């Protein structure tokens, strides 16, 4: 990492990573010299994939992106951003559904560390409706071609295994 490089951190649970997440990752990677994807550990949620599995799935998805790395973190996102040597936190938002919650989080983060700026990237219209919750609901009902419209194809086998659902015929 060179002095003065622009580093950004994109935090989330990524359970599982979706094409909407990937869209934000690709766009953020083009805006910054280095992008760190922080896989958060939220003890209040019951994740489908454990944190290490989510890191591995994300690593397989971003494999060809030389300026992107994936790390796990526990605790406050703003602290993780600073630990990465960054001052910018990237947040992906979907129209309507995420704005209020993200605004609340932005204000809290500014109180915790005013030197960290939050940059919002709106999900492309094709992915504005995609959520990890939706993915978990449609896996048992969709074939692999259908699922590939929502998640990177490389993670479909892991989703099938975790949800013990063969693709419908």
Steps between C-alpha positions, in 0.01 A plus 500: 500500500651829396496816707200711414307216342127526523367209705132430554327236708169335408351328804206264525388154595497368140289199602509410217677733260260609224539653156395829662798476736725410208373800303592732788839327543588539131401865494677584827814318381502734202477809721771416753858375486418227749170355619476292815184295537427457870289201590337593827413267783157583639422285803133601487446340160480133417707483182468239230878494452753541780738797468790295359271347235379848402861619468582200279192553281584868457862417420383266224273774362769776496785271397591700188492843664857590592412799719236320710558294813259335742537499878286403795436745783324510833385820665422843364531556126658844548775344712563241230518776237770678702688171562517459123662842469192637322283804548219397265224249565302383197138403549278349235139610512182385336237761425248557778577193711845595628508880516357557851713232666814606317444865592466405868821296477679788325409740781611253768829436318565875475456525878739207551769624257443821310810440286331207320287605204221280367449469125171352382482309173149431377458145376441477125132474412538130411598425861297753696259230621763234582566426865661213684159423653347469153780266392437269795132486407544426130787246510271198552261620228747602228725314262864605465435720196234691693725537806784632282283809440537585870832357623841434348491155339809391695307506831194303382643158602571632851145638523354169385710307749418732790129497428503130399297571191561338164395723212140446389458320170 
